[in-house]
Amino acid sequence: MKTRLRQRARFLTLAVLGFSACSPSAPSSSEAGRPVGFFYSLKADFKLKETGETVSFDYVVACNYTAFENIHTTDTAFTALAPEMMYQPAGDRHAIAITTIDMCEGDRWEPYTSDPQKGQERIPEDLRPLAIWFDDIEDLSQGWGYKTDDAYESPLAKIEFVGASVEKATLEEWKA
């Protein structure tokens, strides 16, 4: 038993030493080739089928990049966006949430540069976040997800999708 514990302790020590040799460092934005922070606004509108009430989302998303230098492989960059979801009250004690559409990668704002889509915008015309309907605003543990036309056209659907858009934003808009 003690031998097995010693073997595990040695293995963990070697693993920690191995991982520390690959420890990440945070390069400057010029090293990573991306800005340290990037912002965009996300707008989405929905209509309650029962009452015709409009529920609007309009918020600024913050993107942050973390880059890692790896000794034995190529450098790696990760993006994180915040918020990942937003919630709004709707109707009589209901709620709607949407998942934030990830537009943090810089090339998503550039037109395509190669055929067959050369020159076309990468932001789709039918941009649509995942919407989640909650029957009870006090209990957000279960909701109904809407992503496709079929979901919104279902006889059980509670909401209609009106439209969504994204635009570049600034730090000042995010602070506001």
Disulfide bonds with the S-S distance in Angstrom:
Cys63-Cys104 2.07
